[in-house]
Each structure stands twice: as C-alpha cells, then as structure tokens.
Amino acid sequence: MARDFAKKFYGSKRWKKKRKKIYERDGGLCVKCGNPGKIVHHIIPLSPENIDDPNIAYGDDNLELVCEACHGILTSGERLMLFDENGQPIPPPVQKVDFF
C-alpha cells in the first residue's frame, strides 16, 4: 500500500502509463527471479524529498518489475548480495543485536 505522501502519485495517469511501459519493457517477468511480475519497484525509494524528481519517480533506470515475493525482500530491509565495481562481494555490515 502506498504511503500517504505518494497516494496521489500512484493514482496519476502519468504513473499508470509509466508502469505499463516498464511492465512491457521487462516482459511481464520479475527481473530478480523470472516469475510473473506485479509491482514496478523504485530502486531508489520514493520519499517526500524526491517524489518530484522525474529521474527518481519516472526514470527507466530507477524502475524495475518485480514479483510480490521479491518486492517484499527488497523493501523489508533484508540485504541482498551486492558486488563492488570489480565484481567482488560486498560483505554485509556488522549489526549490533540486543538480546534483552
């Protein structure tokens, strides 16, 4: 569900047209796992500060089609495997855990 600041954005004709374009560009399949795609995901998430930046909100390079499962992973804060410019894995940051 869209956050309050973005509800008008996601209901706009411009977004619906862009969403359709990304769906078609990605062949209707999740770019992460290949299952049927459902959600056009902002790689750099929309925020109140950047929602009016067309490169963030509508830029092809910032949008990808994903399935619900992959979108859940992407937005849950779980870290996916990332690689540096040399193709080497980037280790996850050390996280402090409070047990009690």
HELIX and SHEET records of a PDB file:
HELIX    1   1 ASP A    4  ALA A    6  5                                   3    
HELIX    2   2 LYS A    7  TYR A   10  1                                   4    
HELIX    3   3 LYS A   13  ARG A   25  1                                  13    
HELIX    4   4 PRO A   54  ALA A   57  1                                   4    
HELIX    5   5 ASP A   60  ASN A   62  5                                   3    
HELIX    6   6 GLU A   68  SER A   76  1                                   9    
SHEET    1   A 2 ILE A  39  HIS A  42  0                                        
SHEET    2   A 2 LEU A  63  VAL A  66 -1                                        
SHEET    1   B 2 LEU A  82  PHE A  83  0                                        
SHEET    2   B 2 PRO A  89  ILE A  90 -1                                        
END                                                                             
